[in-house]
Amino acid sequence: DTEVTQTPKHLVMGMTNKKSLKCEQHMGHRAMYWYKQKAKKPPELMFVYSYEKLSINESVPSRFSPECPNSSLLNLHLHALQPEDSALYLCASSQQDWQPQHFGDGTRLSIL
Amino acid sequence: SQQGEEDPQALSIQEGENATMNCSYKTSINNLQWYRQNSGRGLVHLILIRSNEREKHSGRLRVTLDTSKKSSSLLITASRAADTASYFCGPNTGNQFYFGTGTSLTVIP
């Protein structure tokens, strides 16, 4: 069983919808990450939160909006997405920045 | 891009054989991490090798690091069907971390 929980597992949304992806960990990790992964490609880093503050934004379009309400939770708010945003979105956490990461099983997102 | 590059892209072997995959990277690193990803799942951390280490073992895994060549290799000995997965290296510079392009390993029973 994964120690990082992501919900929902699957999400289908239209380009005008607003939805949120959720990630939760209870390992006391202080770094949390969002990645985007397309089929047969490596995960691409989107955002890093360190001690609940956004420390890295890899030039991600503003239609993706991260939020870290507390040290255990990480959200990714989605609005006006494009078909090319369809992908597996992975959340990860680690004790400190760039230490070995624990991954959730991801949310598979499809944009119609 | 700081991305590591891995080869081969794909590898198919018989159960019981050894599998070797290689990772090359571009800048100085603090450590290099290897991860496995089973189809449809998240990544799982396998092993971390620090920049001052040359070789590290964990069970059937052996990792080497050559910082002069900016390269690392992952050897899986006595492979099993359950080792079928994608494997990614992750060079860590201390303030940057990117996954390599990955090697897709298929172990045939």
Interface residues (C-beta under 8 A of the other chain):
Chain A: T2 V4 K40 K41 P42 P43 L45 L90 A92 D97 W98 P100 Q101 H102 F103 G104 D105 G106
Chain B: Q3 N30 Q33 G40 R41 G42 L43 V44 H45 L48 F88 N92 G94 N95 Q96 F97 Y98 F99 G100 T101 G102 S104
